[in-house]
Amino acid sequence: MPRSVRRLFFAVIPLLLAATHLDSVVNAQRPGARQPAAKRPAAKPPAKPPTSRLPAAVRTEGPPPMEVAPVIAARRSEASVQADQIDHLIESRLSQAGLQPHPLTDDETFLRRVYLDVAGRIPSLDEALEFLESDEPNRREELIDRLLSSPDYVSNLYNFWADVLRLVQYPQSNIVSEPYLAYVKDQIRRNRQYDQWVYEMLTADGKLWENPATGFQLRDEGMPLAYVDNTVRVFLGTQIGCAQCHDHPFDKWKQVQFYQLAAYTAGTRTRNRPPGPAATKPTNAQPATRKANDLIVKSREKSPQQRSPGEFQRIVRANTYEVHEVKATLKLPHDYAYADAKPGDVVSPAVLWGSVPVTAEGNSGREQFAAWLTSADNPRFSQTVVNRLWKRFFGIGLVEPIDDFRDDTESGNDKLLEFLAAELVRLDFDTKEWMRMVLYSKTYQREADDYQLTSGQPYYFPGPVVRRMTAEQVWDSILTLTVRNPWAFQRATADDLRPNIDLNLHTATLADAERVAALFKDSYHEPAYRRRLNQFAYQGNYLCKSSELPSPLPAEHFLRQFGQGDRETINGQDDSASVPQILAMFNGPITHVMLESGSVIYDNVNNSSNVREAVDKIFLSVLTRRPGRDDQGVATREANRSDPPTIGLGNVIWALLNTREFLFIQ
């Protein structure tokens, strides 16, 4: 590791020494903890093993949570060849700049990095030992393949897309988006081709539980121009939002161009789909909303308190949301102030660059827009997603900011960006095989650099950049140290929700609505949802994968304290340090849970034959490396200060968890 990187990390030993002075505090935080030997009365008979306060559902391993599309075994050699091309392009650019690539990492560093980047968590003790004790020459490639085919990969990549797509359970109070969230996770599980997945989201029709892909269009329900702005920013890495109100002051986009693009989706409607073929109905018909209001009034009149139950109102109004498309035009705003058109002029649809594919000509506006955006001939579409994923693995994008591509944008390596985008197209937008290629590269497996984007200097990727774990990676890593079944709870799918919410408003009676509302109340309405989650709670924290937790979480939650966004802005996460983070790690319930009887690390330490073995297990479990001689000596002395030594070993665990070495990805 370069010295510049080594300096980033607090030494473990001083924290362990500090922990020895905190026994009284640490022990006081642990119910039933015993005082150091010098202060204890005469020995007593051995106490009974403590009762675990961990939820029973997470203490034992469960069945596989899902079947995941595996990598294609026959394409391993192909991935290796293309990985070599990445290395060639990187090393050529480094040579031009008079630089050398960093050395390859040791196995311990690689193991921790690839688990965090692909599985979203640190490896377990058993997983670490399996890899580190292997003498298989292709063990790195085999591990990459296994992780890319695992449920943890699905969870981790879901968290990535949740931040990009702003995935929340209720984008508005009566839009129940749970099926859409499960849909996104399922596209990752199936390894759906990226262009097909995006096209489907841009053109989907129906209710959320009938066609969950409609959730993308419903995310900006009632804000059609913001929808266009966000769609272009997410999938084309281009910011055209300024042109919604005026010509862009720093880019080439004109206000008329924004409206021309928005004209493609002007016919999108998210509510009140009339029965029968939509084209035969007036575009301003609102029968569903009228029927919903009538049902709520009848429910209110029936109630002695003259109030309609919350679950009744939610399911009735949720059924008014149904995405469809009608024939419509878009006009320039009344305050349009440029000479190229007049206020109120009807705008003709036009794309920002290139042309609509011939195969989509004559289709609906949404279909033409989606075909152009996702086309293999649209370089910005493939460049944007490979740049986002590259940043996920390397800590910095080839283009920064990742959502502000411009014609004059310079990347850290133009030839590499072109190659990566072309490879994604060649692979038919198979993002998993594309990631496999990147992870196989020596560039990914080199020692990390402490480059800062704010330095103003270009970065040529002699290796990845040191970065702090995401909030979700911290959470799921702590779960790895704690529970054996983090998948005990999974979010609802469309199939789960449909029978408990679907209502045909065109034919429904009050009795029909009351029956469905009762089903919803007992299953997915907020109180019932919380009761299900409480089965997995420890001191108010649900011990489930971060991908399965409510979204957004409250501001005081551990994940939010560590920078998880509120999912209201694209890529709203924050990796800056804060005082609440320090307090959460020093004295929060999510760190206490690891020292509970029945936790994974508690049992591993208790099952050690001696203190030295226990210290080895702790370092491998928390930091994915074996302790050095000084580490072992200080940790052993700390353990031997207590009787039983497990109290001191708990201090060692706590100290390691509070190092930057734990929180950062090298």
C-alpha angles and dihedrals in degrees: 000000000000114000090241089062094043090057091060094070128077111236112254095220098064090051091050089051090049089051090060089064092050099060094112091051097041095045091048088058092057115073110232095013115152128228124250116283096257092059100042127101121238117314117277130204112282112279122237115265108276118257112249118240091197114116110264092231093065099041096077129048115260132207119285105291095220145346111257127202105250128222114266107263093204092059097060095100090046090053090050092052092050091045088058088055090055089052092048093052092046095047092047091054092046090051091052088054093047093249136127129220117251119255119267116272124252117255094260094056093044092049094053094043097050093046091052094044097045107022096029094231143067117269120263120247092260092048091050093050093046092056099037093049094048119106093190107133092217095045094123094054091044091052092049091051092048094049093047088055096049134100088239089063089056092050093047096048090045089058089051092053093040088065094046097044095038093235113198131159094233114025084174126013095260100035106095102201099173092111090054092053090051089046092057090051090049093053088056092046091052092042089233114196106265097229092050092048093051093044090053093052092050095050105031121132132197141040121325095252091045095048111007092190087077087077091085093060092042092054089081096031112168092017106084096166093048087051091059092046093050094044093054092045094050100043104024100033090229129127112217097151095109089061090063088080104018143351110298109264095209104028137044098258118122125205091242090056091054091053092045090056092044089053089075091066098034090108095057113119123185101188144042102025105188119230117264127016107351094216091066094054130081110262093230096056114130105179094139094054092046091050091047091052091048092052092049091050091051091048090051093049090051093053119087088220091049089237130124113222116254094238090052093053092045097053094042094050092040088062092060090069110089122145118226140143131243133179108273143147132219126226131202114256122269091249097051104146109184129104096233093076144000131252110271095021115147109244124218116226115260133165123235095243138352118013141280110273113261090238090063098047110120093023124117120288094256092049092051091048093048093046092052095044096049097038119131084227091060102088094188091063095058094036092054097054095043089050091051092049093044089056090050090059101033103033094239133056126239083237120037129229088036093214100045107074113164134177091256095043114134118208129204087253118009095188091051093050090051091048094048092049092047090050092054090053091046089052090054090249093301098160093185094059089044091054090047089057092050094047091050091058122105087227091066092044096052126106114280128254129220093225115155120211089216091063090087091225122120116251118223098186107247081167139329120303122253108251140168118256116261116252090257092051091053092049096046091045091055088049088054088058092046119033136039096208113039088161095066089113125043129177121259122269129214090262090054094049103038100079090046098053114017116114130168100224093191092065106016122123125205089259090053091052093046091051093052091043090055091052091049092048092054095046120024108005111114100264093048091045090053092048090056091049092048089069086073099041130124115184090336096314119113108226095217134117112285089240090062099048123103115282121249100023121208116274093250095056118114092245093052091046088056093052109274105153128236087246091239095110130045110263091359096164120122126206098187120122123252141178093249088059091055092048092047092053095041100045112359127124093243090064093041090056091069091064093052118114107262097030116130096247093041091056094043091053094044090052092057119114094219143000094264091057090047092053090050090053093048094052093045091047098047105028101019092234138091117254120259120235094267091045090053093048097050093043092049092051090050091052093047092054088073134061109240095030090221089084091058091042088055087057089053091052091048092048094050092048088057096055124102086233088070096046099044131072110225 
